[in-house]
């Protein structure tokens, strides 16, 4: 690999990924990257190198670390299929970053403890089920938030996110946590530190405060996710570290908030899609779930999947030495023209077969908004249930008039959608009436 190619990958792919904040978004940097459509440049650079050099991984050294950038769809599937051994998701950088607030979280757990914690997360989050067993209580909280949002008058990202985070606290910790913004702020402080991985000092006192605050809701009503988690782990192995799984749940709802807000903007500008969503009779809301998945395909909230090789191995025809970090860049595959026609357009029907959502395993390129295989997000169904129901409630109760910011021009139907979007720039005027959307000059 030439020095020019190496520099271009670092400059156009790696630096923007780090700059935006992999653990907590940096608003100003997101705005700057969106202005230049940084992900489009990264996609173009990797496509060019794949054409010139072939599909084998790009091997380079960055800050003393060996890195392999995955270019081939089959190689990406292979890495995900061989997780966690020999490709562990508990990478050196990830352990350092997430260890600031969840040192025993399943995502960064070592081989010995990972199965136990993975099983606990899967059981508590009802992975694989369209409806969580606590869905009646959870839906009440979602519906209340949807009505609240539809009466906001002026709906911007700050307002939407604050109410979504309150909803997340209620779902995870119970109604008593609805107003506990200090818990969210404390987690945000630790996540901001985590953006710097091992370059920032550990804040053990704040981490203890966070876990203590989460633990204070252990006596919450039985219809909270925390209580369900604790009931499953009460007679289990203490190595499960049940409470330390919860910060990641709260952290993950950030991605759900971004996806919901962006999907709302897309639907506000697309009367046909909005009408189909409003006509859904299936209680699982498959079309709105497909809208959320399509939004995450277009703008992955996890823009890089990282794995460390635990032993010397191979990927394709390329030797991968032990401790090499493999990087899968989802936008490269999600925007690949081999996917199907018009990968830059919003087409929720990509995700539907016979009226139901499918994971699209048969596509020429992997679609991985929730990762895949053993490292697949155990909350995928829960997140889709919450976000689709919230969108349904807002659309049913509110009139959305847009845009009020120039970024809406990039979302107009029929135009190729940008690869980088600043969701914080989107705004709505909301009133409780028949859903309708207009585009103002």
C-alpha positions in Angstrom: 0.0 0.0 0.0 1.5 3.3 -1.1 2.2 6.1 1.4 -0.4 8.2 -0.5 -3.1 5.6 -0.2 -2.3 5.1 3.4 -2.5 8.8 4.1 -5.8 9.1 2.1 -7.5 6.3 4.2 -6.3 7.9 7.4 -7.4 11.4 6.3 -10.7 10.5 4.6 -11.9 7.5 6.6 -10.3 7.2 10.0 -10.0 10.9 11.1 -13.7 11.7 10.4 -14.7 8.6 12.3 -12.7 9.6 15.4 -13.6 13.3 15.0 -17.4 12.9 15.2 -17.1 10.9 18.4 -17.6 7.1 18.4 -19.1 7.0 21.9 -20.7 10.4 22.1 -21.4 12.6 19.1 -19.6 16.0 19.0 -22.3 18.4 17.6 -19.9 20.9 16.0 -17.9 18.2 14.3 -21.0 16.4 13.1 -22.1 19.8 11.6 -18.7 20.3 9.8 -18.6 16.7 8.5 -22.1 17.0 7.2 -21.3 20.2 5.4 -18.6 18.4 3.4 -20.5 15.1 3.2 -17.5 13.3 4.7 -18.9 9.8 4.5 -19.4 10.2 0.8 -15.7 11.0 0.4 -14.8 8.0 2.5 -17.0 5.7 0.5 -15.5 7.0 -2.8 -12.0 6.6 -1.5 -12.5 3.0 -0.4 -14.4 2.1 -3.6 -11.5 3.6 -5.6 -8.9 1.5 -3.7 -11.0 -1.6 -4.1 -11.2 -1.1 -7.8 -7.4 -0.4 -8.1 -6.1 -2.9 -5.6 -8.7 -5.6 -5.5 -11.0 -6.8 -2.7 -8.4 -7.9 -0.2 -8.3 -5.9 3.1 -6.2 -2.7 3.3 -3.4 -3.3 5.9 -1.9 -0.3 7.5 -0.3 0.8 10.8 -1.8 3.7 12.8 -0.3 5.0 16.0 1.6 1.7 16.4 -1.5 -0.5 15.9 -2.1 -2.9 13.0 -5.4 -2.1 11.2 -7.1 -4.0 8.4 -9.9 -2.2 6.6 -12.4 -4.6 5.1 -13.4 -3.9 1.5 -15.1 -7.1 0.3 -18.7 -8.0 1.3 -17.9 -11.6 1.7 -15.0 -10.7 4.0 -17.3 -8.5 6.1 -19.7 -11.4 6.5 -16.8 -13.7 7.4 -15.6 -11.4 10.1 -19.0 -11.2 11.6 -19.6 -14.9 11.3 -16.3 -15.6 13.1 -17.2 -13.3 16.1 -16.2 -13.7 18.9 -13.4 -16.2 18.0 -11.1 -15.4 16.3 -12.5 -11.9 15.8 -13.5 -10.5 19.2 -15.6 -7.3 19.5 -13.7 -6.5 22.8 -11.0 -4.6 20.9 -8.3 -2.8 22.8 -9.7 0.7 22.0 -13.3 -0.4 22.8 -12.3 -1.9 26.2 -10.5 1.3 27.0 -13.4 3.6 25.9 -16.4 1.6 27.2 -14.5 0.6 30.4 -15.0 4.2 31.6 -18.7 3.5 32.3 -19.3 -0.3 31.8 -16.1 -2.2 32.5 -18.0 -5.5 32.7 -20.4 -4.8 29.8 -21.0 -7.7 27.5 -19.6 -5.9 24.4 -16.1 -5.7 26.0 -16.2 -8.9 28.0 -13.4 -11.4 27.7 -14.1 -14.9 26.3 -14.7 -16.6 29.7 -17.5 -14.2 30.9 -19.0 -13.2 27.6 -21.4 -16.1 27.1 -23.0 -15.6 30.5 -23.4 -11.8 30.0 -24.6 -12.2 26.5 -27.3 -14.7 27.6 -28.4 -12.4 30.3 -28.8 -9.5 27.9 -30.6 -11.6 25.4 -33.1 -12.9 28.0 -33.7 -9.5 29.6 -34.2 -7.7 26.2 -36.4 -10.6 24.8 -34.2 -10.9 21.7 -35.9 -12.4 18.7 -39.4 -11.4 19.8 -41.3 -8.7 18.0 -42.9 -7.7 21.3 -41.2 -7.6 24.6 -43.0 -9.4 27.4 -43.3 -6.0 29.2 -44.7 -4.4 26.1 -48.0 -3.3 27.6 -46.3 -1.1 30.2 -43.6 0.0 27.8 -46.1 0.9 25.1 -47.9 3.2 27.6 -44.7 5.1 28.2 -44.1 5.4 24.4 -47.6 6.5 23.6 -47.5 9.2 26.3 -44.2 10.5 24.9 -45.7 10.5 21.4 -48.6 12.7 22.4 -46.3 15.0 24.3 -44.1 15.5 21.3 -47.1 16.1 19.0 -48.0 19.1 21.2 -44.5 20.6 21.3 -45.3 23.4 18.9 -41.7 23.8 17.9 -39.8 20.5 17.7 -36.1 20.7 17.4 -33.4 18.1 18.2 -32.8 19.4 21.7 -36.5 19.1 22.6 -37.0 15.8 20.9 -33.9 14.2 22.5 -34.6 15.4 26.0 -38.1 13.8 25.8 -36.7 10.7 24.2 -34.0 10.3 26.9 -36.7 10.7 29.6 -38.6 7.9 27.8 -35.5 5.7 27.8 -35.0 6.2 31.5 -38.7 5.2 32.1 -38.3 2.1 29.9 -35.1 1.0 31.5 -35.3 2.1 35.1 -39.0 2.7 35.7 -41.3 5.8 35.9 -39.4 7.2 38.9 -36.4 7.9 36.7 -38.3 10.1 34.2 -37.0 13.3 35.6 -33.5 12.0 36.5 -31.6 14.1 34.0 -28.6 14.0 36.3 -28.1 10.3 35.6 -28.2 11.0 31.8 -25.7 13.9 32.3 -23.4 11.8 34.4 -23.4 9.1 31.7 -22.8 11.7 29.0 -19.7 13.0 30.9 -18.2 9.5 31.1 -19.0 8.9 27.4 -17.4 12.2 26.4 -14.2 11.0 28.2 -14.6 7.6 26.4 -14.3 9.4 23.0 -10.6 9.7 23.9 -10.2 6.1 24.9 -7.0 5.6 26.8 -5.9 9.2 26.2 -8.2 10.4 29.0 -8.0 9.6 32.7 -10.3 7.2 34.4 -13.0 8.7 36.5 -13.7 5.9 38.9 -15.6 8.0 41.4 -18.1 9.1 38.7 -18.4 5.6 37.4 -19.3 4.4 40.9 -21.8 7.2 41.2 -23.4 6.2 37.9 -23.7 2.5 39.0 -25.0 3.6 42.4 -27.6 5.8 40.8 -28.7 3.0 38.5 -28.8 0.6 41.5 -31.1 3.1 43.4 -33.9 2.1 40.9 -33.5 -1.6 41.7 -36.8 -1.5 43.6 -38.6 0.0 40.6 -41.9 -1.5 39.5 -41.8 -4.9 37.9 -42.6 -3.5 34.5 -39.1 -1.9 34.0 -36.4 -3.5 32.0 -34.0 -3.1 35.0 -36.4 -5.1 37.3 -36.8 -7.7 34.6 -33.0 -8.0 34.3 -32.5 -8.3 38.1 -35.2 -10.9 38.4 -33.4 -13.0 35.7 -30.0 -12.6 37.4 -31.0 -12.8 41.0 -30.1 -16.5 41.3 -27.3 -16.3 38.7 -23.6 -15.9 38.7 -22.3 -12.7 40.2 -19.8 -12.6 37.3 -22.8 -11.4 35.2 -22.5 -7.9 36.7 -26.1 -7.2 35.9 -26.1 -3.5 36.8 -23.1 -2.9 34.5 -25.2 -4.0 31.5 -27.6 -1.1 32.0 -25.4 1.8 31.0 -25.0 0.4 27.6 -28.8 0.1 27.2 -29.1 3.8 28.1 -26.2 4.6 25.8 -27.8 2.7 22.9 -31.0 4.7 23.1 -29.1 7.6 21.7 -28.9 5.8 18.4 -32.6 5.1 18.6 -33.4 8.7 19.2 -31.3 9.8 16.2 -32.9 7.2 13.9 -36.4 8.2 15.1 -35.9 11.9 14.6 -34.3 11.4 11.1 -37.0 9.0 10.0 -39.6 11.5 11.1 -38.0 14.1 8.9 -38.0 11.8 5.9 -41.7 10.8 6.5 -42.7 14.5 6.9 -41.5 15.1 3.3 -42.9 11.9 1.8 -46.7 11.9 1.8 -47.0 8.4 0.2 -44.7 6.8 2.8 -46.4 8.6 5.6 -49.9 7.5 4.4 -48.8 3.9 4.2 -47.4 4.1 7.7 -50.7 5.6 9.0 -52.7 2.8 7.3 -50.9 0.0 9.0 -53.2 -2.5 10.7 -50.5 -5.0 11.8 -49.8 -4.2 15.5 -46.1 -4.9 14.9 -46.0 -1.9 12.5 -43.8 -3.5 9.9 -43.7 -0.6 7.5 -42.6 1.8 10.2 -40.0 -0.7 11.4 -38.8 -0.8 7.8 -38.6 3.0 7.8 -36.3 2.9 10.8 -34.2 0.2 9.3 -33.9 2.1 6.0 -32.9 5.3 8.0 -30.2 3.3 9.7 -29.0 1.9 6.4 -28.6 5.3 5.0 -27.0 6.8 8.1 -25.6 4.1 10.4 -25.5 5.3 14.0 -22.6 2.9 14.4 -20.4 4.0 11.5 -17.6 1.5 12.2 -17.6 -2.1 13.4 -14.3 -3.1 15.1 -12.9 -6.5 15.8 -9.5 -7.7 17.1 -7.9 -10.9 15.9 -7.3 -13.1 18.9 -4.9 -15.4 17.0 -3.0 -15.4 13.7 -5.6 -16.1 11.0 -6.6 -15.2 7.4 -9.2 -13.1 5.7 -9.6 -14.1 2.1 -6.1 -14.5 0.9 -4.6 -12.1 3.4 -2.8 -13.2 6.6 -4.2 -11.4 9.6 -1.7 -11.4 12.5 -2.9 -11.7 16.1 -4.0 -8.3 17.7 -4.8 -6.8 14.3 -7.9 -4.6 14.5 -10.3 -5.2 11.6 -12.6 -2.3 10.6 -15.9 -2.8 8.8 -17.2 0.5 7.5 -21.0 0.0 7.0 -21.6 3.0 4.7 -19.3 1.4 2.1 -21.7 -1.6 1.9 -25.0 0.2 2.7 -24.5 2.6 -0.2 -23.0 0.0 -2.6 -24.8 0.1 -6.0 -24.7 -3.7 -6.1 -27.2 -3.6 -3.2 -30.1 -2.9 -5.6 -31.1 0.1 -7.7 -30.9 3.5 -6.1 -29.1 2.8 -2.8 -29.0 6.6 -2.2 -32.8 6.8 -2.0 -35.1 6.2 0.9 -37.0 3.0 0.1 -38.4 1.2 3.2 -39.8 -1.6 1.0 -36.2 -3.0 0.7 -36.8 -4.4 4.2 -40.2 -6.0 3.6 -41.1 -9.4 2.2 -44.8 -10.5 2.2 -45.6 -7.5 4.4 -43.1 -8.4 7.1 -39.6 -7.1 8.0 -36.7 -9.2 6.9 -33.0 -8.8 7.7 -32.0 -9.1 4.0 -29.4 -11.9 4.4 -29.6 -12.6 0.6 -28.3 -9.2 -0.5 -25.0 -9.0 -2.5 -23.6 -6.7 0.2 -24.3 -7.0 4.0 -26.9 -4.7 5.6 -25.8 -4.4 9.2 -27.4 -1.5 11.0 -27.5 -3.7 14.2 -24.3 -5.7 13.5 -24.8 -9.4 12.9 -24.3 -13.0 14.1 -23.0 -13.4 17.7 -22.4 -9.7 18.1 -25.8 -8.7 16.8 -27.5 -6.1 19.0 -29.7 -8.0 21.5 -32.1 -5.0 21.7 -32.8 -4.9 17.9 -36.4 -5.9 18.2 -37.0 -3.8 21.3 -35.5 -0.7 19.6 -37.6 -1.2 16.5 -40.7 -1.7 18.6 -40.2 1.5 20.5 -39.1 3.7 17.6 -41.9 2.5 15.2 -44.6 2.9 17.9 -43.3 6.4 18.7 -43.3 7.4 15.1 -46.8 6.1 14.6 -48.0 8.0 17.6 -46.4 11.3 16.5 -47.7 10.9 12.9 -51.3 10.1 14.2 -51.4 13.1 16.5 -49.4 15.8 14.8 -49.1 18.0 11.7 -45.5 18.3 10.7 -44.7 21.4 8.7 -41.1 21.5 7.3 -38.5 22.6 6.7 -37.2 25.4 8.8 -33.5 24.6 8.1 -31.6 24.5 4.9 -30.6 20.9 5.5 -34.1 19.7 4.5 -33.1 20.5 0.9 -30.9 17.4 1.0 -33.8 15.2 2.0 -36.2 16.2 -0.8 -37.7 13.0 -2.4 -36.1 11.9 -5.6 -32.7 13.3 -4.9 -29.7 11.2 -3.9 -29.5 11.4 -0.1 -26.2 12.6 1.4 -24.1 10.0 3.1 -23.5 12.4 6.1 -26.4 14.1 7.7 -26.6 16.6 10.6 -29.8 15.5 12.3 -29.4 18.3 14.8 -30.2 20.8 12.1 -33.7 19.4 11.4 -36.7 21.2 12.9 -40.5 20.9 12.7 -43.4 23.1 13.5 -45.9 20.8 15.2 -49.6 21.1 15.9 -52.2 18.6 16.9 -54.2 18.1 13.6 -54.4 15.9 10.5 -50.9 14.9 9.4 -49.6 17.0 6.5 -46.2 18.0 5.3 -45.1 20.9 3.1 -41.8 22.1 1.8 -41.3 25.8 2.2 -38.9 27.9 0.2 
